[in-house]
Amino acid sequence: MTTATPSRSARNFATDTARTTALVAGVLYLVTFVSSIPTAFLLDPVLTDVGYIVGGGTDTRITWGTLLDIINALACIGTAVVLYPLVKRQSERLALGFVTTRVFEAAVIAVGVVSLLAVVTLRQEGTLGVDDSTLVVAGRALVAVRDWTVVFGPGLMPALNALLLGTLMYRSRL
């Protein structure tokens, strides 16, 4: 009885594919950090100034911050999708759990982005017949939604993501 062993070129291809996958995943993880760190500074005016929605000035800074948040969310999903073929070999359930938690994290980040873009929209367009105090309350409510998305998305999910991915890597002896 002969046992088929993969040819040297097949083993090299598999190794190259795994390395490429690891490289892409690593770059996407870096993108999540690079896009999330400046966001805190760019979004500061809308998050800390109670009267931001009725004040003057430009919203370009907030728009850039929300764009970086969307890039962060897409990179979150990308890390899981790229790693899935490798980690599913250890446990498909845990691998799907990892993908699911990353997608959930991205969705929650997107909800926060939408709430801040709503503040920018109300500020730019204004509303006829609505007094400033009403706009301030609406703006603060939308910022509160964003604050809670930070707790549930980037706050809670990375711990679960790390637990799942760490378990998968431990099982694969990586």
Backbone as a printed PyTorch tensor [residue, N CA C, xyz], in Angstrom:
tensor([[[  0.8460,  -1.1650,   0.0000],
         [  0.0000,   0.0000,   0.0000],
         [  0.8990,   1.2380,   0.0000]],

        [[  0.6950,   2.1360,  -0.9300],
         [  1.5060,   3.3400,  -1.0130],
         [  0.7020,   4.5120,  -0.4800]],

        [[  1.3980,   5.3700,   0.1800],
         [  0.7700,   6.5610,   0.7150],
         [  1.1850,   7.7410,  -0.1520]],

        [[  0.2160,   8.4590,  -0.6070],
         [  0.5120,   9.6180,  -1.4440],
         [  0.9890,  10.7590,  -0.5670]],

        [[  2.1230,  11.2820,  -0.8650],
         [  2.6320,  12.4430,  -0.1480],
         [  2.6340,  13.6100,  -1.1100]],

        [[  2.3370,  14.7680,  -0.5890],
         [  2.3090,  15.9340,  -1.4680],
         [  3.6890,  16.2000,  -2.0540]],

        [[  3.7030,  16.6250,  -3.2790],
         [  4.9700,  16.9450,  -3.9250],
         [  5.5790,  18.1820,  -3.2720]],

        [[  6.8450,  18.3800,  -3.5150],
         [  7.5470,  19.5220,  -2.9410],
         [  6.8990,  20.8370,  -3.3980]],

        [[  6.5140,  20.9130,  -4.6580],
         [  5.8940,  22.1380,  -5.1600],
         [  4.5300,  22.3660,  -4.5150]],

        [[  3.7860,  21.2930,  -4.2470],
         [  2.4870,  21.4390,  -3.5710],
         [  2.6780,  21.9400,  -2.1430]],

        [[  3.6940,  21.4200,  -1.4410],
         [  3.9700,  21.8810,  -0.0750],
         [  4.4070,  23.3410,  -0.0880]],

        [[  5.2380,  23.7140,  -1.0450],
         [  5.6840,  25.1060,  -1.1480],
         [  4.5160,  26.0380,  -1.4410]],

        [[  3.5980,  25.6020,  -2.3180],
         [  2.4170,  26.4010,  -2.6310],
         [  1.5740,  26.5990,  -1.3830]],

        [[  1.3550,  25.5290,  -0.6120],
         [  0.5570,  25.6230,   0.6110],
         [  1.2200,  26.5580,   1.6140]],

        [[  2.5290,  26.4680,   1.7410],
         [  3.2670,  27.3400,   2.6540],
         [  3.1820,  28.7850,   2.1870]],

        [[  3.3650,  29.0140,   0.8820],
         [  3.2790,  30.3630,   0.3410],
         [  1.8790,  30.9390,   0.5410]],

        [[  0.8510,  30.1310,   0.3350],
         [ -0.5210,  30.5850,   0.5160],
         [ -0.7720,  30.9510,   1.9710]],

        [[ -0.3170,  30.1270,   2.8930],
         [ -0.4910,  30.4090,   4.3210],
         [  0.2510,  31.6810,   4.7140]],

        [[  1.4480,  31.8570,   4.1840],
         [  2.2090,  33.0680,   4.4850],
         [  1.5270,  34.3080,   3.9240]],

        [[  1.0270,  34.1880,   2.7190],
         [  0.3150,  35.3150,   2.1110],
         [ -0.9240,  35.6580,   2.9320]],

        [[ -1.6490,  34.6350,   3.3470],
         [ -2.8360,  34.8430,   4.1710],
         [ -2.4580,  35.5290,   5.4750]],

        [[ -1.3970,  35.0500,   6.1130],
         [ -0.9460,  35.6500,   7.3660],
         [ -0.5180,  37.0990,   7.1540]],

        [[  0.1490,  37.3790,   6.0540],
         [  0.5810,  38.7380,   5.7470],
         [ -0.6300,  39.6560,   5.5570]],

        [[ -1.5940,  39.2150,   4.7740],
         [ -2.7900,  40.0260,   4.5350],
         [ -3.5290,  40.2660,   5.8450]],

        [[ -3.6850,  39.2210,   6.6570],
         [ -4.3660,  39.3720,   7.9520],
         [ -3.6070,  40.3470,   8.8460]],

        [[ -2.2890,  40.2440,   8.8620],
         [ -1.4890,  41.1590,   9.6660],
         [ -1.6350,  42.6020,   9.2240]],

        [[ -1.6370,  42.8220,   7.9180],
         [ -1.8160,  44.1720,   7.3900],
         [ -3.2010,  44.7040,   7.7700]],

        [[ -4.2210,  43.8600,   7.6650],
         [ -5.5710,  44.2970,   8.0370],
         [ -5.6690,  44.6200,   9.5290]],

        [[ -5.0000,  43.8410,  10.3690],
         [ -4.9690,  44.1640,  11.7930],
         [ -4.2940,  45.5110,  12.0230]],

        [[ -3.2060,  45.7720,  11.3090],
         [ -2.5550,  47.0800,  11.4250],
         [ -3.4840,  48.2000,  10.9650]],

        [[ -4.2420,  47.9490,   9.9140],
         [ -5.1970,  48.9530,   9.4300],
         [ -6.2220,  49.2770,  10.5120]],

        [[ -6.6500,  48.2680,  11.2630],
         [ -7.6280,  48.5500,  12.3340],
         [ -7.0310,  49.5050,  13.3660]],

        [[ -5.7510,  49.3300,  13.6900],
         [ -5.1210,  50.2280,  14.6640],
         [ -4.8640,  51.6040,  14.0660]],

        [[ -4.3220,  51.6310,  12.8570],
         [ -3.9830,  52.9000,  12.2170],
         [ -5.2340,  53.7390,  11.9610]],

        [[ -6.3370,  53.1060,  11.6710],
         [ -7.5600,  53.8660,  11.4030],
         [ -8.2980,  54.2560,  12.6800]],

        [[ -8.1430,  53.5010,  13.7490],
         [ -8.9160,  53.8080,  14.9590],
         [ -8.2530,  54.8430,  15.8560]],

        [[ -6.9440,  54.9220,  15.8590],
         [ -6.2660,  55.8480,  16.7730],
         [ -6.5420,  57.3240,  16.4340]],

        [[ -6.3660,  57.7630,  15.1780],
         [ -6.6490,  59.1720,  14.8960],
         [ -8.1330,  59.5250,  15.0090]],

        [[ -8.9870,  58.5270,  14.9190],
         [-10.4250,  58.7780,  15.0040],
         [-10.7880,  59.4690,  16.3120]],

        [[-10.1560,  59.0540,  17.4040],
         [-10.4540,  59.6550,  18.7030],
         [-10.1990,  61.1620,  18.6960]],

        [[ -9.1380,  61.5860,  18.0190],
         [ -8.8140,  63.0060,  17.9670],
         [ -9.7080,  63.7530,  16.9710]],

        [[ -9.9950,  63.1240,  15.8560],
         [-10.8150,  63.7740,  14.8330],
         [-12.2580,  63.9730,  15.2990]],

        [[-12.7860,  63.0300,  16.0540],
         [-14.1810,  63.1090,  16.4870],
         [-14.3700,  63.8780,  17.7950]],

        [[-13.2940,  64.3270,  18.3910],
         [-13.3720,  64.9910,  19.6920],
         [-14.3900,  66.1390,  19.7500]],

        [[-14.4420,  67.0370,  18.7620],
         [-15.4030,  68.1530,  18.8780],
         [-16.8570,  67.6960,  19.0140]],

        [[-17.2720,  66.7490,  18.2070],
         [-18.6670,  66.3130,  18.2650],
         [-18.9510,  65.5090,  19.5420]],

        [[-17.9280,  64.8430,  20.0730],
         [-18.1200,  64.0100,  21.2530],
         [-18.0720,  64.7980,  22.5530]],

        [[-17.3800,  65.9210,  22.5760],
         [-17.1950,  66.6400,  23.8370],
         [-17.9120,  67.9890,  23.9090]],

        [[-18.1980,  68.5980,  22.7910],
         [-18.8460,  69.9090,  22.7860],
         [-20.3560,  69.7330,  22.7450]],

        [[-21.0050,  70.0520,  23.8560],
         [-22.4570,  69.8750,  23.9570],
         [-23.1840,  70.7040,  22.8990]],

        [[-22.6720,  71.8740,  22.5870],
         [-23.3270,  72.7520,  21.6240],
         [-22.8160,  72.5940,  20.2030]],

        [[-22.1290,  71.5290,  19.9050],
         [-21.5510,  71.3320,  18.5670],
         [-22.6120,  71.4150,  17.4700]],

        [[-23.7500,  70.8530,  17.7160],
         [-24.7900,  70.7670,  16.6760],
         [-25.3410,  72.1380,  16.2810]],

        [[-25.2180,  73.1360,  17.1670],
         [-25.7170,  74.4760,  16.8410],
         [-24.5910,  75.4790,  16.6390]],

        [[-23.3390,  75.0350,  16.7530],
         [-22.1920,  75.9190,  16.6040],
         [-21.7860,  76.0960,  15.1620]],

        [[-20.7970,  76.9530,  14.9720],
         [-20.2740,  77.1920,  13.6300],
         [-19.0350,  76.3480,  13.3950]],

        [[-18.5230,  76.4250,  12.1960],
         [-17.2980,  75.6930,  11.8950],
         [-17.4990,  74.6370,  10.8360]],

        [[-16.4390,  73.9090,  10.6080],
         [-16.4510,  72.9080,   9.5430],
         [-16.6790,  71.5070,  10.0940]],

        [[-17.2790,  70.6780,   9.2850],
         [-17.5350,  69.2890,   9.6730],
         [-16.5730,  68.3260,   8.9830]],

        [[-15.6020,  68.8480,   8.2560],
         [-14.6540,  68.0050,   7.5300],
         [-13.9300,  67.0560,   8.4760]],

        [[-13.5480,  67.5550,   9.6180],
         [-12.8370,  66.7520,  10.6100],
         [-13.6800,  65.5480,  11.0470]],

        [[-14.9480,  65.7800,  11.2840],
         [-15.8500,  64.7060,  11.7130],
         [-16.0520,  63.7120,  10.5710]],

        [[-16.1900,  64.2090,   9.3690],
         [-16.3530,  63.3380,   8.2060],
         [-15.1430,  62.4240,   8.0440]],

        [[-13.9350,  62.9690,   8.1980],
         [-12.7290,  62.1440,   8.1140],
         [-12.6950,  61.1020,   9.2320]],

        [[-13.1000,  61.5040,  10.4280],
         [-13.1300,  60.5560,  11.5460],
         [-14.0940,  59.4130,  11.3070]],

        [[-15.2550,  59.7210,  10.7620],
         [-16.2290,  58.6580,  10.4810],
         [-15.7580,  57.7760,   9.3280]],

        [[-15.0740,  58.3600,   8.3610],
         [-14.5080,  57.5600,   7.2670],
         [-13.4800,  56.5700,   7.8090]],

        [[-12.6350,  57.0320,   8.7210],
         [-11.6580,  56.1270,   9.3410],
         [-12.3470,  55.0310,  10.1550]],

        [[-13.4610,  55.3740,  10.7910],
         [-14.2260,  54.3540,  11.5220],
         [-14.7790,  53.2870,  10.5720]],

        [[-15.2480,  53.6980,   9.4060],
         [-15.7480,  52.7400,   8.4230],
         [-14.6050,  51.8630,   7.9110]],

        [[-13.4460,  52.4660,   7.6710],
         [-12.2770,  51.6820,   7.2570],
         [-11.9340,  50.6670,   8.3400]],

        [[-11.9820,  51.0850,   9.5920],
         [-11.7320,  50.1880,  10.7170],
         [-12.7230,  49.0220,  10.7120]],

        [[-13.9920,  49.3230,  10.5070],
         [-15.0230,  48.2800,  10.4930],
         [-14.7880,  47.2810,   9.3520]],

        [[-14.4580,  47.7830,   8.1860],
         [-14.1990,  46.8890,   7.0510],
         [-12.9490,  46.0360,   7.2820]],

        [[-11.9340,  46.6290,   7.9050],
         [-10.7230,  45.8640,   8.2130],
         [-11.0170,  44.7930,   9.2650]],

        [[-11.9180,  45.0760,  10.2020],
         [-12.3390,  44.0680,  11.1930],
         [-12.9010,  42.8410,  10.4850]],

        [[-13.8030,  43.0830,   9.5700],
         [-14.3970,  41.9720,   8.8230],
         [-13.3250,  41.2740,   7.9990]],

        [[-12.4580,  42.0520,   7.3660],
         [-11.4070,  41.4830,   6.5280],
         [-10.4810,  40.5440,   7.2840]],

        [[-10.1130,  40.9060,   8.5150],
         [ -9.2210,  40.0330,   9.2810],
         [ -9.8460,  38.6640,   9.4950]],

        [[-11.1160,  38.6450,   9.8080],
         [-11.7890,  37.3710,  10.0670],
         [-11.9780,  36.5570,   8.7910]],

        [[-12.3630,  37.2230,   7.7270],
         [-12.5970,  36.5160,   6.4650],
         [-11.2910,  35.9340,   5.9190]],

        [[-10.2170,  36.6930,   6.0350],
         [ -8.9270,  36.2230,   5.5310],
         [ -8.4140,  35.0440,   6.3540]],

        [[ -8.5870,  35.1030,   7.6660],
         [ -8.0750,  34.0330,   8.5280],
         [ -8.9640,  32.7890,   8.5510]],

        [[-10.2250,  32.9340,   8.1820],
         [-11.1690,  31.8280,   8.2830],
         [-10.6820,  30.5250,   7.6310]],

        [[-10.1800,  30.5440,   6.3910],
         [ -9.7440,  29.2750,   5.7880],
         [ -8.6360,  28.5720,   6.5850]],

        [[ -7.7970,  29.3400,   7.2530],
         [ -6.7250,  28.7270,   8.0440],
         [ -7.2330,  28.1830,   9.3730]],

        [[ -8.0410,  28.9740,  10.0690],
         [ -8.4370,  28.5750,  11.4250],
         [ -9.5780,  27.5670,  11.4470]],

        [[-10.3300,  27.4530,  10.3520],
         [-11.4310,  26.4880,  10.3440],
         [-10.9140,  25.0520,  10.3870]],

        [[ -9.6460,  24.8610,  10.0520],
         [ -9.0610,  23.5180,  10.1210],
         [ -9.0510,  22.9910,  11.5490]],

        [[ -8.9620,  23.8830,  12.5090],
         [ -8.9250,  23.4810,  13.9150],
         [-10.3290,  23.2780,  14.4710]],

        [[-11.2070,  24.2140,  14.1610],
         [-12.5940,  24.1190,  14.6200],
         [-13.4390,  25.0680,  13.7850]],

        [[-14.3110,  24.4880,  13.0040],
         [-15.1600,  25.3260,  12.1540],
         [-16.1090,  26.1730,  13.0010]],

        [[-16.5820,  25.6270,  14.1130],
         [-17.4900,  26.3820,  14.9830],
         [-16.8030,  27.5970,  15.5790]],

        [[-15.6090,  27.4010,  16.1220],
         [-14.8770,  28.5370,  16.6840],
         [-14.5050,  29.5410,  15.6010]],

        [[-14.1410,  29.0540,  14.4350],
         [-13.7920,  29.9420,  13.3290],
         [-15.0040,  30.7770,  12.9020]],

        [[-16.1690,  30.1470,  12.8270],
         [-17.3890,  30.9010,  12.4980],
         [-17.7330,  31.8910,  13.6030]],

        [[-17.4980,  31.4880,  14.8440],
         [-17.7120,  32.4000,  15.9650],
         [-16.8140,  33.6170,  15.8590]],

        [[-15.5640,  33.3880,  15.4700],
         [-14.6270,  34.4990,  15.2920],
         [-15.1080,  35.4440,  14.1880]],

        [[-15.5150,  34.8870,  13.0630],
         [-16.0260,  35.7190,  11.9650],
         [-17.2660,  36.4910,  12.4270]],

        [[-18.1410,  35.8170,  13.1320],
         [-19.3790,  36.4550,  13.5940],
         [-19.0950,  37.6080,  14.5460]],

        [[-18.1780,  37.4110,  15.4860],
         [-17.8890,  38.5000,  16.4300],
         [-17.2340,  39.6800,  15.7300]],

        [[-16.4220,  39.4250,  14.7340],
         [-15.8060,  40.5290,  13.9930],
         [-16.8520,  41.2840,  13.1600]],

        [[-17.7780,  40.5460,  12.5510],
         [-18.8420,  41.2020,  11.7800],
         [-19.7430,  42.0060,  12.7190]],

        [[-20.0530,  41.4500,  13.8920],
         [-20.8700,  42.1750,  14.8710],
         [-20.1550,  43.4570,  15.3130]],

        [[-18.8630,  43.3480,  15.5870],
         [-18.0900,  44.5290,  15.9810],
         [-18.1630,  45.5970,  14.8910]],

        [[-18.0000,  45.1980,  13.6470],
         [-18.0550,  46.1430,  12.5370],
         [-19.4410,  46.7740,  12.4040]],

        [[-20.4770,  45.9700,  12.5880],
         [-21.8480,  46.4970,  12.4870],
         [-22.1150,  47.5320,  13.5810]],

        [[-21.6390,  47.2670,  14.7660],
         [-21.8350,  48.2020,  15.8700],
         [-21.0610,  49.4940,  15.6140]],

        [[-19.8600,  49.3780,  15.0840],
         [-19.0930,  50.5760,  14.7240],
         [-19.8630,  51.3910,  13.6880]],

        [[-20.4620,  50.7180,  12.7180],
         [-21.2290,  51.4090,  11.6760],
         [-22.4290,  52.1530,  12.2600]],

        [[-23.0760,  51.5900,  13.2590],
         [-24.1940,  52.2740,  13.9180],
         [-23.6940,  53.5700,  14.5570]],

        [[-22.5250,  53.5110,  15.1910],
         [-21.9470,  54.7170,  15.7760],
         [-21.6280,  55.7740,  14.7300]],

        [[-21.1310,  55.3360,  13.5920],
         [-20.8170,  56.2530,  12.4980],
         [-22.0900,  56.9390,  12.0060]],

        [[-23.1300,  56.1640,  11.8190],
         [-24.3960,  56.7290,  11.3310],
         [-24.9420,  57.7580,  12.3180]],

        [[-24.8270,  57.4900,  13.6030],
         [-25.3400,  58.4460,  14.5890],
         [-24.5610,  59.7650,  14.5390]],

        [[-23.2390,  59.6920,  14.3390],
         [-22.4620,  60.9290,  14.2540],
         [-22.7090,  61.6640,  12.9440]],

        [[-22.8990,  60.9140,  11.8710],
         [-23.2320,  61.5690,  10.6000],
         [-24.6000,  62.2400,  10.6700]],

        [[-25.4990,  61.6980,  11.4820],
         [-26.8000,  62.3480,  11.6860],
         [-26.6260,  63.6910,  12.3890]],

        [[-25.7120,  63.7600,  13.3460],
         [-25.4200,  65.0380,  14.0130],
         [-24.8990,  66.0450,  12.9940]],

        [[-23.9690,  65.6110,  12.1540],
         [-23.4130,  66.5010,  11.1340],
         [-24.5090,  66.9630,  10.1810]],

        [[-25.3820,  66.0660,   9.7850],
         [-26.4700,  66.4230,   8.8680],
         [-27.4180,  67.4370,   9.5050]],

        [[-27.7990,  67.2000,  10.7480],
         [-28.6860,  68.1570,  11.4350],
         [-28.0020,  69.5130,  11.5890]],

        [[-26.7280,  69.4990,  11.8050],
         [-25.9770,  70.7400,  11.9800],
         [-25.8890,  71.5090,  10.6640]],

        [[-25.6720,  70.8230,   9.5730],
         [-25.5140,  71.4830,   8.2770],
         [-26.8480,  71.9890,   7.7360]],

        [[-27.8370,  71.1310,   7.7970],
         [-29.1240,  71.4870,   7.2110],
         [-29.9610,  72.3330,   8.1550]],

        [[-29.7540,  72.1330,   9.4480],
         [-30.6000,  72.8230,  10.4070],
         [-32.0330,  72.3450,  10.2600]],

        [[-32.8430,  72.7900,  11.1130],
         [-34.2570,  72.4290,  10.9980],
         [-35.0800,  73.6770,  11.2330]],

        [[-35.9900,  73.9250,  10.3490],
         [-36.8340,  75.1130,  10.4520],
         [-37.8120,  74.9570,  11.6090]],

        [[-37.9120,  75.9860,  12.3920],
         [-38.8820,  75.9920,  13.4780],
         [-38.4540,  75.2150,  14.7120]],

        [[-37.2400,  74.7280,  14.7480],
         [-36.7660,  73.9970,  15.9210],
         [-35.7570,  74.8730,  16.6450]],

        [[-35.9660,  75.0290,  17.9430],
         [-35.0480,  75.8750,  18.6940],
         [-33.7440,  75.1330,  18.9920]],

        [[-32.7320,  75.8940,  19.3470],
         [-31.4010,  75.3450,  19.5790],
         [-31.3680,  74.2960,  20.6860]],

        [[-32.1520,  74.5080,  21.7340],
         [-32.1200,  73.5440,  22.8480],
         [-32.6190,  72.1690,  22.4140]],

        [[-33.5740,  72.1410,  21.5150],
         [-34.0700,  70.8620,  21.0010],
         [-33.0080,  70.1710,  20.1660]],

        [[-32.3100,  70.9490,  19.3340],
         [-31.2250,  70.3840,  18.5280],
         [-30.0910,  69.8570,  19.4180]],

        [[-29.7860,  70.5740,  20.4810],
         [-28.7310,  70.1350,  21.4000],
         [-29.1110,  68.8010,  22.0350]],

        [[-30.3600,  68.6620,  22.4410],
         [-30.8210,  67.4000,  23.0380],
         [-30.7310,  66.2640,  22.0110]],

        [[-31.1530,  66.5300,  20.7890],
         [-31.0720,  65.5080,  19.7410],
         [-29.6200,  65.1300,  19.4680]],

        [[-28.7540,  66.1320,  19.4020],
         [-27.3380,  65.8700,  19.1690],
         [-26.7170,  65.0530,  20.2860]],

        [[-27.0380,  65.3890,  21.5240],
         [-26.4950,  64.6390,  22.6610],
         [-27.0190,  63.2070,  22.6690]],

        [[-28.2660,  63.0110,  22.2710],
         [-28.8230,  61.6480,  22.2030],
         [-28.0890,  60.8220,  21.1500]],

        [[-27.8040,  61.4210,  20.0110],
         [-27.0750,  60.7090,  18.9620],
         [-25.6350,  60.4050,  19.3910]],

        [[-25.0180,  61.3200,  20.1070],
         [-23.6610,  61.0710,  20.6280],
         [-23.7100,  59.9690,  21.6900]],

        [[-24.7720,  59.9350,  22.4890],
         [-24.9110,  58.8680,  23.4910],
         [-25.0300,  57.4980,  22.8150]],

        [[-25.7300,  57.4470,  21.6870],
         [-25.8020,  56.1940,  20.9270],
         [-24.4000,  55.7830,  20.5010]],

        [[-23.6290,  56.7220,  19.9850],
         [-22.2630,  56.4190,  19.5650],
         [-21.4210,  55.9540,  20.7490]],

        [[-21.5810,  56.5960,  21.9000],
         [-20.8200,  56.1970,  23.0900],
         [-21.1020,  54.7450,  23.4630]],

        [[-22.3540,  54.3270,  23.3690],
         [-22.7010,  52.9370,  23.6980],
         [-22.1820,  51.9720,  22.6340]],

        [[-22.1030,  52.4260,  21.3900],
         [-21.5380,  51.5380,  20.3680],
         [-20.0640,  51.2680,  20.6330]],

        [[-19.3680,  52.2350,  21.2040],
         [-17.9620,  52.0280,  21.5470],
         [-17.8380,  50.9850,  22.6570]],

        [[-18.7820,  50.9880,  23.5830],
         [-18.7580,  49.9950,  24.6740],
         [-18.9930,  48.5920,  24.1220]],

        [[-20.0020,  48.4340,  23.2730],
         [-20.3560,  47.1030,  22.7800],
         [-19.5110,  46.6350,  21.6030]],

        [[-19.0840,  47.5400,  20.7500],
         [-18.2850,  47.1600,  19.5810],
         [-16.8220,  47.0210,  19.9370]],

        [[-16.0640,  48.1010,  19.8170],
         [-14.6280,  48.0350,  20.0940],
         [-14.2930,  47.7990,  21.5680]],

        [[-15.2510,  47.9380,  22.4610],
         [-14.9790,  47.7140,  23.8690],
         [-15.0710,  46.2620,  24.2920]],

        [[-16.1790,  45.6110,  23.9860],
         [-16.4480,  44.2470,  24.4400],
         [-15.9870,  43.1830,  23.4410]],

        [[-16.2400,  43.4020,  22.1770],
         [-15.9790,  42.3740,  21.1700],
         [-14.5130,  41.9610,  21.0240]],

        [[-13.5370,  42.8770,  21.1040],
         [-12.1440,  42.4280,  20.9530],
         [-11.7260,  41.3740,  21.9850]],

        [[-12.2820,  41.4370,  23.1710],
         [-11.9480,  40.4130,  24.1740],
         [-12.4490,  39.0500,  23.7200]],

        [[-13.6580,  38.9980,  23.2130],
         [-14.2150,  37.7460,  22.7110],
         [-13.4760,  37.2920,  21.4510]],

        [[-13.1630,  38.2460,  20.5710],
         [-12.3850,  37.9240,  19.3670],
         [-11.0460,  37.2990,  19.7410]],

        [[-10.3640,  37.9110,  20.6840],
         [ -9.0460,  37.4200,  21.0960],
         [ -9.1450,  36.0370,  21.7250]],

        [[-10.1900,  35.8090,  22.5070],
         [-10.3770,  34.4960,  23.1190],
         [-10.5810,  33.4240,  22.0480]],

        [[-11.4180,  33.6980,  21.0830],
         [-11.6710,  32.7300,  20.0090],
         [-10.4380,  32.5110,  19.1500]],

        [[ -9.8100,  33.5990,  18.7110],
         [ -8.6360,  33.4600,  17.8560],
         [ -7.4720,  32.8250,  18.6190]],

        [[ -7.2990,  33.2100,  19.8690],
         [ -6.2420,  32.6120,  20.6820],
         [ -6.4360,  31.1140,  20.8610]],

        [[ -7.6750,  30.6950,  21.0910],
         [ -7.9860,  29.2680,  21.2180],
         [ -7.6640,  28.5330,  19.9260]],

        [[ -8.0620,  29.1080,  18.8180],
         [ -7.7950,  28.4880,  17.5150],
         [ -6.3000,  28.3960,  17.2320]],

        [[ -5.5740,  29.4350,  17.5520],
         [ -4.1210,  29.4010,  17.3160],
         [ -3.4310,  28.4270,  18.2570]],

        [[ -3.9070,  28.3610,  19.4840],
         [ -3.3260,  27.3970,  20.4300],
         [ -3.5510,  25.9750,  19.9440]],

        [[ -4.7540,  25.6980,  19.4780],
         [ -5.0620,  24.3570,  18.9700],
         [ -4.2120,  23.9950,  17.7570]],

        [[ -3.9020,  24.9960,  16.9510],
         [ -3.1040,  24.7060,  15.7520],
         [ -1.6070,  24.7540,  16.0430]],

        [[ -1.2770,  25.0620,  17.2720],
         [  0.1180,  25.1770,  17.7310],
         [  0.8650,  26.3180,  17.0290]],

        [[  0.1110,  27.3230,  16.6440],
         [  0.7390,  28.5150,  16.0480],
         [  1.1890,  29.4370,  17.1670]]])
